[in-house]
Amino acid sequence: MSTTEMMELNRTIGHLRQCVGSLRTVYGDAVAVRRLANDVERLGIDANELDESPPRVSRPVGEADRVAVPEGPYDQTLWLGADDEGVGGHPHQHR
């Protein structure tokens, strides 16, 4: 992530922490408030982990990544001896 994205993420997590703190003053130590607090804490941990690890470099899809699929019929010998179970045919029956 870029520095701007990380700053925005951390700012948002900080805002969530404040909101959960406000909810805690209203609802006390309710189970839902504890879960929210745990979720926000987990977000903070994950954000720090991302910030400390280098981002993956994605490369654009190139010609080498493409596989050509022929439009013609398949070679029937590819299917010799294949089980037709689940397709409505009978095993080893040639058409």
N, CA, C and O of each residue as an XYZ file, in Angstrom:
380
protein
N       0.848     -1.177      0.000
C       0.000      0.000      0.000
C       0.885      1.227      0.000
O       2.008      1.207      0.503
N       0.364      2.282     -0.566
C       1.131      3.521     -0.560
C       1.066      4.139      0.831
O       0.235      3.768      1.660
N       1.950      5.075      1.058
C       1.979      5.765      2.346
C       0.650      6.462      2.614
O       0.166      6.460      3.746
N       0.065      7.051      1.597
C      -1.219      7.733      1.750
C      -2.311      6.753      2.150
O      -3.124      7.046      3.027
N      -2.331      5.589      1.508
C      -3.332      4.574      1.848
C      -3.152      4.083      3.279
O      -4.133      3.905      4.001
N      -1.903      3.864      3.695
C      -1.643      3.401      5.063
C      -2.045      4.464      6.077
O      -2.609      4.145      7.124
N      -1.762      5.710      5.774
C      -2.153      6.786      6.691
C      -3.676      6.838      6.828
O      -4.201      6.992      7.931
N      -4.372      6.711      5.713
C      -5.831      6.733      5.726
C      -6.386      5.525      6.480
O      -7.345      5.656      7.240
N      -5.795      4.363      6.276
C      -6.229      3.161      6.982
C      -6.032      3.324      8.488
O      -6.935      3.024      9.269
N      -4.861      3.797      8.895
C      -4.595      3.990     10.322
C      -5.501      5.059     10.929
O      -5.932      4.932     12.075
N      -5.789      6.103     10.168
C      -6.706      7.137     10.649
C      -8.106      6.554     10.854
O      -8.770      6.848     11.848
N      -8.538      5.739      9.919
C      -9.864      5.130     10.002
C      -9.939      4.151     11.177
O     -10.941      4.114     11.891
N      -8.893      3.368     11.374
C      -8.865      2.445     12.514
C      -8.897      3.221     13.819
O      -9.575      2.817     14.763
N      -8.165      4.339     13.882
C      -8.208      5.193     15.077
C      -9.605      5.722     15.330
O     -10.057      5.775     16.474
N     -10.292      6.115     14.268
C     -11.671      6.596     14.403
C     -12.584      5.471     14.896
O     -13.451      5.697     15.740
N     -12.388      4.268     14.370
C     -13.167      3.120     14.847
C     -12.926      2.861     16.329
O     -13.857      2.557     17.074
N     -11.670      2.984     16.750
C     -11.358      2.796     18.180
C     -12.130      3.805     19.039
O     -12.664      3.457     20.093
N     -12.181      5.062     18.572
C     -12.927      6.083     19.316
C     -14.413      5.743     19.368
O     -15.050      5.896     20.411
N     -14.961      5.288     18.258
C     -16.384      4.934     18.208
C     -16.693      3.778     19.149
O     -17.695      3.808     19.863
N     -15.842      2.765     19.153
C     -16.054      1.616     20.044
C     -15.915      2.065     21.499
O     -16.639      1.580     22.368
N     -14.994      2.982     21.764
C     -14.869      3.524     23.129
C     -16.145      4.242     23.551
O     -16.589      4.105     24.691
N     -16.735      5.006     22.635
C     -17.998      5.685     22.940
C     -19.109      4.678     23.172
O     -19.933      4.859     24.069
N     -19.140      3.625     22.378
C     -20.144      2.581     22.576
C     -19.976      1.896     23.925
O     -20.958      1.523     24.567
N     -18.729      1.733     24.350
C     -18.463      1.086     25.640
C     -19.030      1.930     26.794
O     -19.509      1.386     27.789
N     -18.971      3.264     26.650
C     -19.537      4.100     27.725
C     -21.062      3.989     27.761
O     -21.666      4.160     28.820
N     -21.683      3.708     26.632
C     -23.136      3.585     26.577
C     -23.589      2.181     26.955
O     -24.522      2.021     27.742
N     -22.929      1.153     26.396
C     -23.372     -0.233     26.575
C     -22.576     -1.010     27.609
O     -22.908     -2.154     27.922
N     -21.541     -0.402     28.133
C     -20.727     -1.107     29.118
C     -19.903     -2.209     28.467
O     -19.456     -2.085     27.327
N     -19.716     -3.269     29.206
C     -18.877     -4.376     28.736
C     -19.717     -5.454     28.048
O     -19.528     -6.646     28.291
N     -20.635     -5.031     27.196
C     -21.498     -5.972     26.475
C     -20.659     -6.834     25.531
O     -19.609     -6.413     25.046
N     -21.141     -8.030     25.288
C     -20.419     -8.963     24.429
C     -20.188     -8.364     23.038
O     -19.101     -8.497     22.477
N     -21.191     -7.717     22.494
C     -21.047     -7.127     21.152
C     -19.972     -6.044     21.151
O     -19.225     -5.929     20.180
N     -19.877     -5.263     22.196
C     -18.856     -4.209     22.280
C     -17.471     -4.845     22.368
O     -16.526     -4.365     21.741
N     -17.348     -5.917     23.137
C     -16.052     -6.602     23.233
C     -15.645     -7.186     21.883
O     -14.473     -7.138     21.507
N     -16.616     -7.738     21.158
C     -16.299     -8.277     19.829
C     -15.852     -7.169     18.888
O     -14.890     -7.331     18.138
N     -16.560     -6.035     18.931
C     -16.158     -4.905     18.083
C     -14.751     -4.434     18.441
O     -13.940     -4.163     17.556
N     -14.466     -4.338     19.727
C     -13.137     -3.907     20.168
C     -12.075     -4.894     19.679
O     -10.994     -4.492     19.249
N     -12.390     -6.173     19.751
C     -11.465     -7.203     19.277
C     -11.263     -7.086     17.768
O     -10.142     -7.215     17.276
N     -12.346     -6.842     17.039
C     -12.238     -6.684     15.586
C     -11.372     -5.487     15.214
O     -10.539     -5.577     14.313
N     -11.563     -4.386     15.892
C     -10.776     -3.183     15.606
C      -9.313     -3.430     15.952
O      -8.420     -2.992     15.227
N      -9.063     -4.131     17.055
C      -7.685     -4.458     17.432
C      -7.035     -5.326     16.359
O      -5.871     -5.131     16.007
N      -7.803     -6.286     15.845
C      -7.296     -7.171     14.791
C      -6.981     -6.374     13.518
O      -5.977     -6.629     12.853
N      -7.838     -5.418     13.188
C      -7.571     -4.554     12.037
C      -6.256     -3.799     12.218
O      -5.472     -3.671     11.278
N      -6.024     -3.307     13.418
C      -4.781     -2.588     13.701
C      -3.559     -3.478     13.547
O      -2.538     -3.061     12.998
N      -3.671     -4.713     14.039
C      -2.565     -5.667     13.916
C      -2.290     -5.975     12.447
O      -1.140     -5.986     12.007
N      -3.359     -6.224     11.700
C      -3.197     -6.533     10.273
C      -2.629     -5.341      9.505
O      -1.789     -5.520      8.623
N      -3.074     -4.137      9.827
C      -2.557     -2.942      9.153
C      -1.064     -2.773      9.435
O      -0.295     -2.445      8.531
N      -0.653     -2.995     10.680
C       0.777     -2.899     11.020
C       1.590     -3.948     10.282
O       2.699     -3.680      9.820
N       1.021     -5.153     10.175
C       1.711     -6.223      9.460
C       1.909     -5.860      7.988
O       2.976     -6.089      7.418
N       0.871     -5.294      7.386
C       0.995     -4.860      5.993
C       2.022     -3.754      5.848
O       2.803     -3.741      4.896
N       2.019     -2.836      6.785
C       2.927     -1.694      6.719
C       4.383     -2.135      6.830
O       5.273     -1.502      6.261
N       4.626     -3.224      7.564
C       5.993     -3.702      7.774
C       6.477     -4.638      6.679
O       7.678     -4.885      6.575
N       5.575     -5.164      5.860
C       5.997     -6.090      4.815
C       5.990     -5.371      3.471
O       5.150     -4.506      3.220
N       6.930     -5.738      2.615
C       6.964     -5.087      1.298
C       5.761     -5.528      0.463
O       5.340     -6.683      0.527
N       5.220     -4.609     -0.310
C       4.082     -4.984     -1.155
C       4.516     -5.917     -2.278
O       5.650     -5.871     -2.753
N       3.582     -6.758     -2.684
C       3.835     -7.632     -3.825
C       3.841     -6.794     -5.087
O       3.033     -5.878     -5.243
N       4.739     -7.107     -5.968
C       4.795     -6.405     -7.241
C       3.980     -7.212     -8.237
O       4.332     -8.338     -8.586
N       2.894     -6.620     -8.683
C       2.073     -7.331     -9.664
C       2.521     -6.920    -11.048
O       2.828     -5.757    -11.308
N       2.549     -7.883    -11.911
C       2.958     -7.589    -13.276
C       1.739     -7.692    -14.178
O       0.841     -8.497    -13.931
N       1.711     -6.889    -15.205
C       0.564     -6.946    -16.115
C       0.519     -8.280    -16.850
O       1.542     -8.936    -17.047
N      -0.659     -8.654    -17.237
C      -0.837     -9.891    -17.983
C      -0.223     -9.722    -19.366
O      -0.549     -8.792    -20.104
N       0.655    -10.625    -19.689
C       1.323    -10.555    -20.983
C       0.906    -11.712    -21.870
O       0.110    -12.565    -21.479
N       1.447    -11.722    -23.044
C       1.131    -12.786    -23.990
C       1.511    -14.153    -23.445
O       0.816    -15.133    -23.714
N       2.590    -14.243    -22.688
C       3.045    -15.524    -22.167
C       2.047    -16.109    -21.162
O       2.059    -17.318    -20.928
N       1.189    -15.284    -20.564
C       0.224    -15.749    -19.577
C      -1.054    -16.284    -20.220
O      -1.884    -16.888    -19.541
N      -1.209    -16.070    -21.491
C      -2.431    -16.491    -22.167
C      -2.253    -17.883    -22.761
O      -1.188    -18.232    -23.271
N      -3.311    -18.657    -22.681
C      -3.308    -19.993    -23.252
C      -4.334    -20.020    -24.373
O      -5.504    -19.700    -24.160
N      -3.904    -20.396    -25.546
C      -4.823    -20.472    -26.684
C      -5.647    -21.748    -26.576
O      -5.098    -22.829    -26.363
N      -6.949    -21.628    -26.722
C      -7.854    -22.775    -26.700
C      -8.414    -22.914    -28.112
O      -9.079    -22.007    -28.612
N      -8.142    -24.052    -28.753
C      -8.613    -24.211    -30.126
C     -10.139    -24.280    -30.182
O     -10.786    -24.775    -29.259
N     -10.696    -23.781    -31.270
C     -12.142    -23.768    -31.431
C     -12.667    -25.055    -32.047
O     -13.868    -25.319    -31.988
N     -11.802    -25.848    -32.630
C     -12.216    -27.092    -33.284
C     -12.548    -28.169    -32.269
O     -12.374    -27.968    -31.067
N     -13.022    -29.304    -32.743
C     -13.364    -30.405    -31.836
C     -12.111    -31.009    -31.203
O     -11.019    -30.955    -31.769
N     -12.297    -31.581    -30.021
C     -11.189    -32.234    -29.330
C     -10.858    -33.558    -30.006
O     -11.701    -34.177    -30.655
N      -9.633    -33.964    -29.839
C      -9.204    -35.274    -30.320
C      -9.905    -36.331    -29.466
O      -9.683    -36.387    -28.256
N     -10.738    -37.158    -30.069
C     -11.527    -38.152    -29.339
C     -10.663    -39.178    -28.616
O     -11.115    -39.788    -27.646
N      -9.435    -39.377    -29.068
C      -8.568    -40.353    -28.394
C      -8.167    -39.877    -26.998
O      -7.730    -40.681    -26.174
N      -8.310    -38.599    -26.729
C      -8.013    -38.098    -25.385
C      -8.956    -38.705    -24.352
O      -8.610    -38.826    -23.177
N     -10.143    -39.080    -24.797
C     -11.166    -39.551    -23.871
C     -11.296    -41.070    -23.825
O     -12.146    -41.586    -23.099
N     -10.485    -41.789    -24.574
C     -10.568    -43.247    -24.563
C     -10.290    -43.781    -23.167
O      -9.282    -43.436    -22.550
N     -11.182    -44.620    -22.678
C     -11.008    -45.217    -21.357
C     -11.435    -44.319    -20.216
O     -11.308    -44.700    -19.052
N     -11.940    -43.131    -20.524
C     -12.383    -42.220    -19.465
C     -13.748    -42.658    -18.961
O     -14.562    -43.168    -19.730
N     -13.999    -42.464    -17.695
C     -15.268    -42.836    -17.082
C     -16.304    -41.766    -17.370
O     -16.048    -40.581    -17.156
N     -17.465    -42.168    -17.853
C     -18.540    -41.231    -18.172
C     -19.504    -41.040    -17.012
O     -20.591    -40.493    -17.202
N     -19.140    -41.466    -15.846
C     -20.030    -41.374    -14.699
C     -20.461    -39.928    -14.468
O     -19.640    -39.010    -14.465
N     -21.748    -39.748    -14.278
C     -22.272    -38.424    -14.000
C     -22.604    -37.626    -15.241
O     -23.150    -36.528    -15.133
N     -22.286    -38.151    -16.431
C     -22.594    -37.441    -17.650
C     -23.708    -38.146    -18.436
O     -24.101    -37.691    -19.510
N     -24.195    -39.225    -17.906
C     -25.297    -39.922    -18.550
C     -24.875    -40.988    -19.526
O     -25.738    -41.626    -20.128
N     -23.592    -41.214    -19.713
C     -23.135    -42.238    -20.646
C     -22.758    -43.505    -19.917
O     -22.868    -43.594    -18.694
N     -22.316    -44.479    -20.676
C     -21.851    -45.734    -20.100
C     -20.347    -45.817    -20.291
O     -19.836    -45.414    -21.336
N     -19.633    -46.331    -19.302
C     -18.175    -46.426    -19.420
C     -17.755    -47.238    -20.645
O     -18.335    -48.284    -20.937
N     -16.775    -46.760    -21.332
C     -16.137    -47.419    -22.452
C     -17.067    -47.633    -23.653
O     -16.787    -48.465    -24.516
N     -18.130    -46.908    -23.704
C     -19.009    -47.004    -24.868
C     -18.575    -45.916    -25.839
O     -18.588    -44.732    -25.502
N     -18.194    -46.318    -27.038
C     -17.735    -45.354    -28.043
C     -18.916    -44.928    -28.894
O     -19.762    -45.746    -29.255
N     -18.968    -43.684    -29.204
C     -20.081    -43.143    -30.000
C     -19.634    -42.834    -31.389
O     -20.431    -42.371    -32.205
